[in-house]
């Protein structure tokens, strides 16, 4: 459990129900607050960028604050989830390349691409494979299952720390900075495995505060 002063601010992009995510953090003993205000994200001791839906509208909404949010994520502690992970990259095939207003935060280099799978979206439980001794996955057995729902992602990346397989390799998690991570899967929907991953993130974040 965590002291009451450990606060997590969850960015509300108007994309998805964030109730289960805030409840997951509260279950672990942290104070969780959902906020649509960029000012509160920038002041947050621990920031979480989640999201479901399309890359383009979310990237355009973040564009006026792109540089500040990029630095916030680079400095951490911060966690991206699902679309929140994809927004860390430079752009996505989901948003047309000429649409310069739909650039990602650029925390990490690379382009998020449509999965080359016969059935999309990739939705359901898939086994995780992660780097040995990766602190985000401490206490999680290799092959443990997490819940995914997405049609875009990355096959590999130099900052990847976990992968899954969906008709080929898919990046499941990246380390975005010394104190920042992002997951393509939804920890808050991944039962005990997801709670352990969120617990590990809080431990890492608390050590950085």
N, C-alpha and C positions, 0 to 999 in steps of 0.2 A: 504493500500500500504506500501511498505517497502523501506527503504533507499537503495541507490545504493550499499553500501558496504556489504549488506547482499548477500552473494554468496553461491550458491549451486553447488557442483560438483557431476555430475552423472557418475557413473562407466559404462564404455562401455566394456561389455564382448563379444561384437560381436554377441549378442543374442537378436534380436528384434530391432524394429525401436524406437529410443529414442526421436525422434523429438517432438511427442505430449507431452511427459513428460516435456521436457525442455520448450516448449511453455506454458504449464500449469503454471509452476513456474514463467515464465516471465509475464504471464497475471496477476499474483498476485503481481507483482512489484519486485520480486527478480531477481538477475543476475544468470542465469543458464549456466553451462558449462559442455559439455559432454567430457569425457576424458578416453582414454584407459590406462593411465599411473598410476601405483600403487602409485608412489611417490606423485602425485597430489591428489590422494584419501586420503593418510595419512596426507597431509597438509591442507585438506579442512576444512573450518570452519563448514560447514554442508555437510554431505556425504549421497548420495543416492545410494543404491545397488539394481538396478532393474534387470529384465531378463526374457526372455521366452526361452523355450527349455528344454534340458535334464540336470539333476542334475550332472551326472558324468563328462562331459566335463568341466562344469563351476567350479566344485569343484577341478578338477585337475589343472585348470588354476590358481586358487587362492592358491593352496597348498604351493608354495614357500614363500608366505607372510602370511600364515594362522595365526600365532600368533600375528603379528602386526595388521592385519585387525580385528581379534577378539577383541583386546584391543581397537582399534579405534571405533568399534561398541559399545562396553561396555561403553566407556567413552562418546560417542555421542557428539553432537546431530547427529543422523543418522536415516535413514529410509530404510527399505527393502520392495521391492514390488514383488509379485508373486514368481518367482524362487528365488529372492533375500531374501524373507522370509524363504523359505525352506533351503537355504544355511546357515542360522543361526544355524540350528540344527546339531546334531552329524553326522547323515548319513541319507540316503534315500533308500527305497526299489527299487527305480529306478536305483540305482547303486549297483552292486553285493557286498555283504558283504565282500568277500575276497579282494576286490579292495581297499586296504588301502589308495591309492592315491586319492580316491574319497570321502574322509571325508569332512563333512561340517566344518564351522568355529567353531562350538562348543560354540557359545555364549549362547545357551540354550540347556538343556539336552533333549534327545528324538530322535525318529526316524520318519521321514516322510514316510507315507505309501500310497499305492495305494488305492484310494477311492473304497469303496465296493458298487458301484452303477452299475446299469445295463447299463447305457449309459455314456460313457466317450469319450472325455473329458467333464467335467462340464463346459459348455460354455453358457454364457448369463447373464441375470440380475436376481439377487436374493436379497431377503430382508435381512437386517442386524438387528441383535439383539445385543445390547451392554450394558455393565455395566452402571448403572446410574451414572451421574456426571463424566463420563470418559472424560477428557479434549480433547482427540483426536477427539471426536465426538460432541463437543460443537456446538450447533446450528443445529444438524442433528436429525430429528425425528426418533424415533424407527420405524422400518419397512421400512425405506428408502432403495432404491435399489442401488446396486453397480454391476459393471461388472466383472465377473469371467471367466477365461479360464485356466483350470488345470485338471490333472488327479491324482495328488498326493497331500496329505495334512495331517492334523491332525484332529482327532475327538474331542479332548479336550486337554488342557494343563494348568498347574497351572498359567502360565503367560498370558493366553488368556484374552482379553478384549472385544472381539466381536466374534459372531458366525453367521453362516447362516445355511440353511437346504438344503441338496441335497440328498434325500433318506436317511436322517439321519443327525445328526449335523456335521458341518465342522467348524473348527476354521477360522475366517475371519481376525483377527488381534491379535497381541501379543504386550505386552510391553517388550522390550528386555533389557532395562536398564533404569536408572533414566531419561535419555534424549533421548532414542531411542525406536522406534516402528517399526513394520513391518505389512504389509497387504497382505493377499492372493489375494485380488481383485486388480484391476487396478484403482487407483483414477483418473488418467489422462484420463481414458475412461469412467468415471462414472458421467459425466455431472456436474450439480451444486453440487450434493452431494460430488463428488470427489474433486471438487475445495474447498469446505468448509473444508474437511478433510485435504487437503494440506495446506490451510490457517491456520488451527489450529496447524499443525505440525510446520509451520514457526514461529508462535507465541511462541510455546513452545521452539523451537530451539533458537530464538532470545533472550528469557529470560535467556537461559543458556550460552550465549556467554559473 
